[in-house]
Amino acid sequence: MANEARDTATMPVDDMEFASARRDLAGWQGHAWRAAAAAFVVWHMLILLVIPADPTVARAVHVFLGAGLGFTLFAPTMRAAGTSVPWYDWVLLVPCVLIPLHYILDPDGIEMRSFMGPNTRDLLAAGVGILIVLEFARRTAGFVMPLIACGFIAYCFVGPWMPGILNHSGVAFDQALVELFGNLGVLGTIVQVSSTFIIMFVTFAAFLQASKAGDYFNDFALACVGRARGGPAKVTVISGILFGTISGSAVANVVASGTFTIPMMRRVGYDKETAAAVEATSSTGGQITPPVMGAGAFIMAEVLGRPYTEIAVAGLIPALLFYIANYIHCDLNARKAGIRGMTADELPRWITIARRSYMASPLILLIWMLLEGYSPFRAAAWGIGATLAIMLGTALVHQVVMQGRNPVSGLVAAVAETLVAIYQALQGSAKEVMQLIAVCAAAGIVAGAIGVTGVGGRFATMLLDIAGTSSLLAMGFAMVVAIILGMGVPTTAAYAIAAAVVAPGLTRMGVDPLAAHMFIFYFAILSAITPPVALASFAAAGMCGADLWRTSMIAVKLGLATFIVPYMFWLSPALLAQGPLPEILQAFATASLGVWLLACATEGWMLNGPLAKPLRLLSGAAGLTLMVPEVWTDLLGLAAGIALVLWQRRSFPAEARA
């Protein structure tokens, strides 16, 4: 089983997530690609931290030089993948270079013509650029995202013949090209976030993983809860909190940590589907876990015009509730199945963990700087600096202590080793950001189409009409839209599209803008474990040969509380850390108890014995009332919960605990 997991983990994440055909470039082409990829990331860091560039020029370079790198790395089909770049992809590099040059050489003219009307070069750049973005997204993220974008492009022209709410007066071809490609479309807000926040934090994550911080987080989780009942599953949950926050992809988290955690869970008695579901759910939660949430959180901050720190703080309580629910489910499942923890011999020693505590310093530094009000760019840059210091120090110790070199030659060797690691981390950053660039640019096409056709406003009107009947029904409709949009596309794109379509309607209903966007964000992310297209669940199931559908259903059960929490912070902002501190603490405490009762209801087990069906219904109802942030519902749920606990203790006394 461990060998099977290792074999799966050696596959590129993109291959598992969207069936992309990644080339393994060899010879001079491989060296050239790696050098260009590293230079691409360094250029972004320079313009963000040292030499500012014109925003539109920076976005054009970001998208199209990124596309050039993507076309050479990703083949158009699986059959075309190989070790070299064919002639037709060399041809595609020409417009990928010419379009940024168009913006670099004539920025003032382009800005002037945005008021006076485009010329032929502008229209040609827009038309070819849109086609490049669609192909770039198809190669890196599969067919679904480009098909959605093509559907919105077609809608610009067929709107006059559409019925009801979808009808619009039509868009001229020239206007469509300009709007879909310009500062409202491909080169708009979504790509602005991709070219700044996202690439900076992806680079930070790549350097943090190069320093072996992920291994340290796994060892720390093992030391904390490895010996507990069902320890390996609980290790997976804790590891998801620690490792998941430095990675922006649920599937990447599954592949990185599942190689270690899934065989460990299987070894102590978890069945394949439960082990895979625990890994998928905890890995998905990493995208809602501060301080580095999924890429969509940076888009949210930009759209709302709020500091990213505020978004991260608002996401803290829901993320904690998500992982509390996961942990409780693992504990109850272990109680039912009689699954033991790990032995002391299987666990790392605390003294070893303490000696390596410096590995967590970059993440701690990042959190501190964000809370102190430093810009995310500066915080990420200092985090990268701290990671470099760790990498150099580790290499120096290895060379001097382990290899027995003298200090001078050891320092030279350590610097050389660190430079190689930096080069590899820069390449890794470029590879990880390829898909994000593509889907953000494609999402920009959708945003441009929504803006030029005005369908967003009409959709908002429809939501208001539904809300006139029932606000809860309108929120449920918004949830379904976000989950459907997330099926088969990366969560970043799912959030961006859903935010453009659904968020205006929610805010016009009177929902707080932060709550509206967080509501959409959470359900876009939960699409990774929601059937019928549950990418994280399918990846985890594939690692251990588990049944895909059963794994997905168990994952939904484990994440059930998080399907409910967004409705709770719609009703009260306290769960988003908005309001007086006592109110926030009360909401968190009662919601935590509610999560426990809800988990007991879904697992059919409480304390030392099973729950009868009527008691499961009572436990679920009590959990829901506790999660509603109102005093009377809290008191009612607390009374029912206490009664259930007393009944269970009486029915299954202490001697049954062993």
C-alpha positions in Angstrom: 0.0 0.0 0.0 2.8 2.4 0.8 4.5 1.6 -2.5 1.2 2.3 -4.3 0.9 5.7 -2.6 4.5 6.5 -3.4 3.9 5.6 -7.1 0.9 7.9 -7.2 2.6 10.7 -5.5 5.4 10.7 -8.1 2.8 11.8 -10.7 2.7 15.6 -11.3 -0.2 17.1 -9.4 -1.6 18.6 -12.6 -1.8 15.2 -14.2 -3.9 13.9 -11.2 -6.0 17.0 -11.0 -7.0 17.9 -14.5 -5.3 15.2 -16.7 -2.8 17.7 -18.1 0.0 16.4 -20.3 3.2 17.8 -18.8 6.4 17.4 -20.8 9.6 16.2 -19.3 11.9 18.6 -21.2 15.4 17.2 -21.7 18.8 18.6 -22.9 19.2 22.3 -23.7 15.4 22.8 -23.8 15.1 21.6 -20.3 17.9 23.9 -19.1 16.5 26.8 -21.0 13.0 26.3 -19.6 14.2 26.1 -16.0 16.3 29.3 -16.5 13.4 31.1 -18.0 11.0 29.9 -15.3 13.4 31.1 -12.5 13.8 34.5 -14.3 10.0 34.8 -14.6 9.6 34.5 -10.9 12.6 36.8 -10.1 11.1 39.4 -12.4 7.9 39.4 -10.4 9.7 39.8 -7.1 11.7 42.7 -8.5 8.7 44.7 -9.7 6.8 44.0 -6.5 9.6 44.8 -4.1 12.2 46.9 -5.9 11.3 48.5 -9.2 7.5 49.1 -9.8 6.2 48.6 -13.3 3.1 49.9 -15.1 0.2 47.7 -13.9 -1.2 46.9 -17.3 2.2 46.1 -18.7 3.0 43.9 -15.7 -0.3 42.0 -16.2 0.3 41.5 -19.9 3.8 40.1 -19.2 2.5 38.0 -16.4 -0.2 36.3 -18.5 1.5 35.9 -21.9 5.1 35.1 -20.9 3.5 32.8 -18.4 1.5 31.3 -21.3 4.7 31.0 -23.3 6.3 28.9 -20.4 3.0 27.0 -20.2 2.9 26.1 -23.9 6.5 24.7 -23.8 5.8 22.7 -20.6 2.3 21.4 -21.3 1.5 19.5 -24.4 -1.8 19.9 -26.2 -2.6 16.2 -25.7 -1.3 13.3 -23.7 0.0 11.7 -26.9 1.9 14.8 -27.8 3.8 14.9 -24.5 7.5 14.1 -24.8 10.9 15.5 -24.0 11.1 18.3 -26.5 9.0 21.3 -27.8 7.5 20.7 -31.2 7.4 23.3 -34.0 3.8 24.4 -33.5 4.5 25.3 -29.8 7.5 27.4 -30.9 5.1 29.2 -33.3 2.8 29.9 -30.3 5.6 31.6 -28.5 5.6 34.4 -31.1 2.3 36.0 -30.1 3.1 35.3 -26.4 6.1 37.7 -26.9 4.5 40.2 -29.2 1.5 40.9 -27.1 3.5 42.1 -24.1 5.8 44.1 -26.4 2.6 45.8 -27.7 1.9 47.0 -24.2 5.6 47.8 -23.4 6.2 49.9 -26.5 3.0 51.8 -26.6 1.5 52.2 -23.1 0.5 55.9 -23.5 -1.2 55.2 -26.9 -3.1 52.2 -25.6 -4.4 54.3 -22.6 -5.5 57.1 -24.9 -7.3 54.8 -27.3 -9.2 53.3 -24.3 -11.2 56.5 -24.5 -11.0 57.2 -28.3 -11.5 53.6 -29.6 -9.0 50.8 -30.4 -6.9 50.6 -33.6 -6.2 47.4 -35.6 -3.2 46.4 -33.5 -5.3 46.7 -30.3 -8.0 44.5 -31.7 -5.5 42.0 -33.1 -3.7 41.7 -29.7 -7.1 41.3 -28.0 -8.4 38.6 -30.4 -5.2 36.6 -30.4 -4.7 37.1 -26.7 -8.2 35.7 -25.9 -7.5 32.6 -28.0 -4.1 32.1 -26.3 -5.7 32.3 -22.8 -8.3 29.7 -23.8 -5.7 27.3 -25.0 -3.4 28.0 -22.0 -6.3 27.2 -19.6 -7.2 24.1 -21.6 -3.7 22.7 -21.4 -3.2 23.4 -17.7 -6.8 23.1 -16.2 -8.7 20.9 -18.6 -11.7 21.6 -20.9 -14.2 22.8 -18.3 -12.9 26.3 -17.7 -12.3 27.2 -21.3 -15.8 25.9 -22.2 -17.3 28.1 -19.5 -15.4 31.1 -20.9 -16.4 30.3 -24.5 -20.0 30.1 -23.3 -19.8 33.6 -21.9 -18.1 34.9 -25.0 -20.9 33.4 -27.1 -23.5 35.0 -24.8 -22.2 38.4 -25.7 -23.5 37.9 -29.2 -26.5 35.7 -28.8 -28.0 37.6 -25.9 -30.7 39.4 -28.0 -32.2 35.9 -28.8 -32.1 34.7 -25.2 -35.3 34.4 -23.1 -36.2 36.3 -20.0 -33.5 37.3 -17.6 -30.7 36.3 -20.0 -31.8 38.7 -22.7 -29.7 41.7 -23.5 -29.4 44.1 -26.5 -26.2 42.6 -27.9 -22.5 43.6 -28.0 -20.6 44.8 -31.0 -17.6 42.7 -32.0 -15.0 45.4 -31.5 -16.5 46.3 -28.1 -16.6 42.6 -27.0 -12.9 42.2 -27.9 -11.9 45.3 -25.9 -14.0 44.5 -22.9 -13.2 40.9 -22.7 -9.4 41.5 -23.0 -8.9 44.9 -21.3 -8.9 46.1 -17.8 -12.4 44.6 -17.2 -11.4 41.2 -18.6 -8.2 39.3 -19.1 -6.0 42.1 -17.9 -8.4 43.1 -15.1 -8.7 42.7 -11.3 -8.4 38.9 -11.2 -5.1 38.9 -13.1 -3.9 41.9 -11.0 -4.2 39.7 -8.0 -2.6 36.7 -9.7 0.4 38.9 -10.8 1.0 40.3 -7.3 -0.4 38.4 -4.2 -0.7 35.0 -5.6 2.7 34.6 -7.3 4.4 36.1 -4.2 2.7 33.6 -1.8 3.2 30.7 -4.2 6.9 31.5 -4.1 6.9 31.7 -0.3 5.2 28.3 -0.2 7.7 26.8 -2.6 10.7 28.0 -0.6 9.0 26.8 2.6 8.6 23.3 1.2 12.2 23.4 -0.2 13.3 23.9 3.4 11.5 20.7 4.4 9.0 22.5 6.6 6.3 20.1 5.4 8.2 17.2 6.9 8.6 19.1 10.2 4.9 19.8 10.3 4.1 16.1 9.8 6.5 15.2 12.6 5.0 17.8 14.9 1.5 16.5 14.3 2.7 12.9 14.9 4.3 13.9 18.2 1.1 15.8 19.3 -1.6 13.2 18.6 0.0 10.1 17.2 -0.6 8.1 20.4 -4.2 9.1 20.7 -7.1 6.9 19.7 -7.2 6.7 15.9 -3.9 8.7 16.0 -2.9 8.6 12.3 -6.3 10.1 11.3 -5.8 12.9 13.8 -2.3 13.4 12.6 -3.8 13.9 9.2 -6.1 16.6 10.5 -3.3 18.5 12.4 -1.0 18.1 9.4 -3.8 19.5 7.2 -3.9 22.7 9.3 -0.1 23.1 9.3 0.8 22.0 5.8 -2.4 23.0 4.1 -1.9 26.6 4.8 1.3 26.8 2.8 -0.2 25.2 -0.3 -3.0 26.7 -2.5 -4.3 23.4 -3.9 -6.3 20.7 -2.2 -5.0 18.1 -4.6 -1.4 19.2 -4.1 -2.0 18.8 -0.4 -3.4 15.3 -0.9 -0.4 14.2 -3.0 2.2 15.8 -0.7 0.9 14.5 2.7 -1.3 11.6 1.6 1.8 9.5 0.7 2.7 9.6 4.3 -0.7 9.7 6.1 -2.9 7.3 4.1 -0.6 4.2 4.6 -0.3 5.2 8.3 -4.1 5.2 8.7 -4.4 1.9 6.9 -1.8 0.3 9.1 -3.8 0.9 12.3 -7.1 -0.4 10.8 -8.9 2.4 8.8 -10.6 1.1 5.7 -9.5 2.6 2.3 -12.4 4.9 1.8 -12.3 6.4 5.3 -8.5 6.9 5.1 -8.8 8.6 1.7 -11.7 10.8 2.8 -9.9 12.0 6.0 -6.9 13.0 3.8 -9.1 14.7 1.2 -11.2 16.7 3.7 -8.2 17.9 5.8 -6.3 18.8 2.7 -9.3 20.8 1.3 -9.5 22.7 4.6 -6.0 24.1 4.0 -7.5 26.5 1.5 -9.7 28.1 4.2 -7.0 28.2 6.8 -5.2 31.5 7.7 -2.6 32.9 7.4 -2.2 31.7 3.7 -5.6 30.9 2.5 -6.4 29.8 -1.0 -5.7 32.1 -3.9 -9.3 33.2 -4.0 -8.8 34.9 -0.6 -6.4 37.4 -2.3 -9.0 38.1 -5.0 -11.6 38.7 -2.3 -9.4 41.2 -0.6 -8.9 43.1 -3.8 -12.5 43.0 -4.8 -13.7 44.2 -1.4 -10.9 46.7 -1.1 -10.0 45.4 2.4 -6.6 44.5 3.9 -5.8 40.8 3.4 -5.2 40.6 7.2 -8.9 41.3 7.7 -9.9 38.5 5.4 -7.5 36.1 7.2 -8.9 37.0 10.6 -12.4 36.6 9.4 -11.6 33.1 8.2 -10.0 31.9 11.4 -13.1 30.7 13.3 -14.7 28.9 10.4 -11.4 27.2 9.7 -11.1 26.1 13.3 -14.7 24.8 13.3 -13.9 22.8 10.1 -10.9 21.1 11.7 -12.6 20.6 15.0 -15.3 18.7 13.1 -12.7 16.6 11.3 -10.9 15.8 14.5 -14.2 14.8 16.3 -15.3 12.6 13.4 -11.9 10.8 13.5 -12.2 10.2 17.2 -15.8 8.9 17.0 -14.9 6.7 14.1 -11.9 5.3 16.0 -14.2 4.6 19.0 -16.7 2.7 16.9 -14.1 0.6 15.2 -11.8 0.2 18.2 -8.8 1.7 16.3 -5.7 2.2 18.4 -3.1 4.9 18.3 0.5 4.5 17.4 3.2 3.2 19.7 5.9 5.4 21.1 8.5 3.6 18.9 6.6 4.8 15.8 6.6 8.5 16.9 9.3 11.2 16.7 10.7 12.3 20.1 9.7 15.7 21.4 13.3 16.6 22.0 13.9 16.2 18.3 10.9 18.3 17.5 12.0 21.0 19.9 15.5 21.1 18.3 13.9 21.7 14.9 11.4 24.3 16.0 13.2 26.9 14.0 11.6 25.3 10.9 8.3 27.0 11.8 9.9 30.4 12.2 9.1 31.7 8.6 5.4 30.9 9.0 5.4 32.5 12.5 7.2 35.6 11.1 4.6 35.8 8.3 1.7 35.7 10.8 3.3 38.3 13.1 4.0 40.7 10.2 0.5 40.4 8.8 -1.0 41.0 12.3 1.3 44.0 12.8 -0.1 45.6 9.6 2.8 45.0 7.2 1.8 44.6 3.5 1.4 41.0 2.4 4.3 41.5 -0.1 6.7 42.6 2.6 5.5 39.8 5.0 6.0 37.2 2.3 9.4 38.6 1.4 10.6 38.4 5.0 9.2 34.9 5.2 11.2 33.9 2.1 14.3 35.6 3.7 13.8 33.6 6.9 13.4 30.4 4.9 16.7 31.1 3.0 18.5 31.6 6.3 17.2 28.2 7.5 18.2 26.5 4.2 21.7 28.0 4.4 22.1 27.1 8.1 20.9 23.6 7.5 23.3 23.2 4.6 26.2 24.6 6.6 25.5 22.2 9.5 25.4 19.3 7.0 28.7 20.2 5.4 30.6 21.0 8.6 29.2 18.6 11.1 28.0 15.7 8.9 30.6 15.9 6.1 33.5 17.0 8.4 34.6 19.9 6.2 36.5 22.8 7.7 34.4 26.0 8.3 35.6 27.9 5.2 35.2 25.1 2.6 32.0 24.1 4.4 30.6 27.6 4.0 31.4 27.6 0.3 29.8 24.3 -0.2 26.7 25.3 1.9 26.3 28.5 -0.2 26.5 26.5 -3.4 24.0 23.9 -2.1 21.6 26.7 -1.1 21.9 28.5 -4.4 21.0 25.2 -6.1 18.0 24.9 -3.8 16.9 28.5 -4.5 17.1 27.8 -8.2 15.0 24.7 -7.9 12.5 26.6 -5.7 12.1 29.3 -8.2 11.5 26.8 -11.0 8.9 25.0 -8.7 7.2 28.4 -8.1 6.8 28.9 -11.8 5.4 25.4 -12.3 2.9 25.8 -9.5 1.7 29.2 -10.7 1.1 28.2 -14.3 -2.3 26.9 -13.7 -3.3 29.8 -11.5 -2.3 32.3 -14.2 -4.3 30.4 -16.8 -7.5 30.1 -14.8 -7.3 33.7 -13.5 -7.0 35.0 -17.1 -9.9 32.8 -18.2 -11.9 33.9 -15.2 -11.2 37.4 -16.4 -12.9 36.7 -19.7 -16.0 35.6 -17.8 -15.9 38.7 -15.6 -15.6 40.9 -18.7 -18.6 39.2 -20.3 -20.6 39.6 -17.2 -19.7 43.3 -17.1 -20.4 44.1 -20.8 -23.7 42.2 -20.9 -25.0 43.3 -17.6 -26.1 39.8 -16.7 -24.7 40.2 -13.2 -27.3 42.8 -12.4 -30.1 40.8 -13.8 -29.0 37.7 -11.8 -28.9 39.9 -8.7 -32.5 40.9 -9.5 -33.5 37.2 -9.7 -31.9 36.5 -6.4 -33.8 39.4 -4.9 -37.0 37.9 -6.3 -36.2 34.6 -4.7 -35.3 36.3 -1.4 -38.7 37.9 -1.5 -40.1 34.4 -1.0 -37.3 33.2 1.3 -33.9 34.6 2.1 -32.8 31.1 3.1 -33.9 29.8 -0.3 -31.8 32.5 -2.0 -28.7 31.6 0.0 -29.3 27.9 -0.9 -29.5 28.8 -4.5 -26.2 30.8 -4.2 -24.6 27.7 -2.6 -25.6 25.5 -5.4 -24.3 27.9 -8.0 -20.9 28.1 -6.3 -20.6 24.3 -6.0 -21.7 23.7 -9.6 -19.2 26.3 -10.8 -16.5 24.5 -8.8 -17.1 21.1 -10.4 -14.1 20.4 -12.7 -12.4 23.8 -12.3 -9.8 25.0 -9.8 -11.4 26.6 -6.7 -9.8 30.0 -7.5 -11.7 30.2 -10.8 -14.9 28.8 -9.1 -14.8 31.6 -6.5 -13.9 34.3 -9.1 -16.8 33.4 -11.4 -19.3 32.9 -8.5 -18.3 36.1 -6.9 -19.0 38.0 -10.2 -22.4 36.3 -10.7 -23.7 35.8 -7.2 -22.1 38.3 -4.8 -23.9 41.4 -6.2 -27.2 39.7 -5.6 -26.4 38.7 -2.1 -25.2 42.2 -1.2 -28.3 43.7 -2.7 -30.3 41.4 -0.4 -28.6 43.1 2.5 -26.0 40.5 3.2 -22.8 42.0 4.5 -20.2 42.1 1.6 -17.6 40.2 3.6 -20.1 37.5 4.6 -21.4 37.3 1.1 -17.9 36.7 -0.4 -16.8 34.3 2.3 -20.1 32.4 1.8 -19.2 31.9 -1.9 -15.5 31.3 -1.2 -16.3 28.4 1.2 -18.7 26.6 -1.1 -16.3 27.1 -4.1 -13.6 25.3 -2.0 -16.0 22.6 -0.7 -16.6 21.7 -4.3 -13.3 19.8 -4.1 -15.0 17.1 -1.9 -18.6 17.4 -3.3 -19.8 14.7 -5.7 -20.1 14.2 -8.6 -16.8 15.9 -9.4 -14.8 15.9 -6.2 -11.2 16.4 -7.3 -9.6 16.1 -3.9 -11.6 13.0 -2.9 -10.8 11.3 -6.3 -7.1 12.1 -5.9 -7.0 10.6 -2.4 -9.1 7.6 -3.4 -6.7 7.0 -6.4 -3.7 6.9 -4.0 -5.0 3.8 -2.2 -7.4 2.1 -4.6 -10.5 3.2 -2.7 -14.0 3.5 -4.2 -14.4 7.1 -5.6 -18.0 7.6 -4.7 -17.9 6.2 -1.2 -14.8 8.2 -0.5 -16.6 11.4 -1.7 -19.6 10.7 0.5 -17.5 10.1 3.6 -15.6 13.3 2.9 -18.9 15.2 2.7 -19.9 13.7 6.1 -16.5 14.8 7.6 -17.0 18.3 6.2 -20.7 18.6 7.0 -20.2 21.3 9.6 -18.5 23.5 7.1 -21.5 23.2 4.8 -23.5 24.7 7.6 -21.1 27.3 9.0 -21.5 29.7 6.1 -25.2 30.0 6.8 -24.3 30.7 10.4 -22.0 33.7 9.6 -24.7 34.9 7.2 -27.0 35.2 10.2 -24.4 36.7 12.5 -21.0 38.3 11.8 -19.6 37.0 15.1 -18.3 33.8 13.5 -16.3 36.0 11.1 -14.7 37.7 14.2 -16.8 40.8 13.6 -18.2 42.5 16.7 -17.4 42.6 20.5 -14.9 40.0 21.7 -17.4 38.4 24.3 -19.9 37.9 21.5 -17.3 36.3 19.3 -16.0 34.0 22.0 -19.6 32.9 22.8 -20.4 32.2 19.2 -17.2 30.2 18.8 -17.7 28.2 22.0 -21.3 27.3 21.3 -20.6 26.5 17.6 -17.8 24.2 18.7 -20.3 22.3 20.9 -22.7 22.3 18.0 -20.1 20.8 15.7 -19.5 18.0 18.3 -23.2 17.2 18.6 -23.6 17.3 14.8 -20.7 14.9 14.4 -22.2 12.5 17.0 -25.4 12.5 15.0 -23.8 11.8 11.7 -21.5 9.1 13.1 -24.2 7.6 15.3 -21.9 7.5 18.3 -21.5 9.5 21.5 -19.0 9.0 24.3 -18.8 5.3 24.9 -21.7 3.8 22.9 -24.0 4.1 19.9 -26.8 6.6 19.6 -30.3 5.3 18.8 -31.9 6.9 15.8 -34.3 9.2 17.7 -31.3 10.4 19.8 -29.3 11.0 16.6 -32.0 13.3 15.4 -32.1 15.1 18.7 -28.3 15.4 18.7 -28.3 16.9 15.2 -31.1 19.3 16.1 -29.3 20.4 19.2 -26.1 20.8 17.2 -27.8 23.1 14.7 -29.4 25.2 17.4 -26.0 25.7 19.1 -24.4 26.8 15.8 -27.0 29.5 15.4 -25.5 32.5 17.2 -28.5 33.5 19.3 -28.8 33.3 23.1 -32.1 31.4 23.2 -31.0 28.8 20.6 -27.7 28.3 22.5 -29.6 27.7 25.7 -32.0 25.3 24.0 -29.2 23.4 22.3 -27.1 23.3 25.5 -30.0 21.8 27.5 -30.6 19.1 24.9 -26.8 18.4 24.7 -26.5 18.0 28.5 -29.5 15.7 28.5 -28.0 13.5 25.8 -24.6 13.3 27.5 -26.2 12.3 30.8 -28.3 9.6 29.0 -25.3 8.2 27.3 -23.3 8.0 30.5 -26.1 6.2 32.2 -26.7 3.8 29.2 -22.9 3.1 28.6 -21.1 3.5 32.0 -17.4 4.0 32.6 -16.4 0.4 32.4 -17.3 0.3 28.7 -14.7 3.0 27.9 -11.7 0.8 27.7 
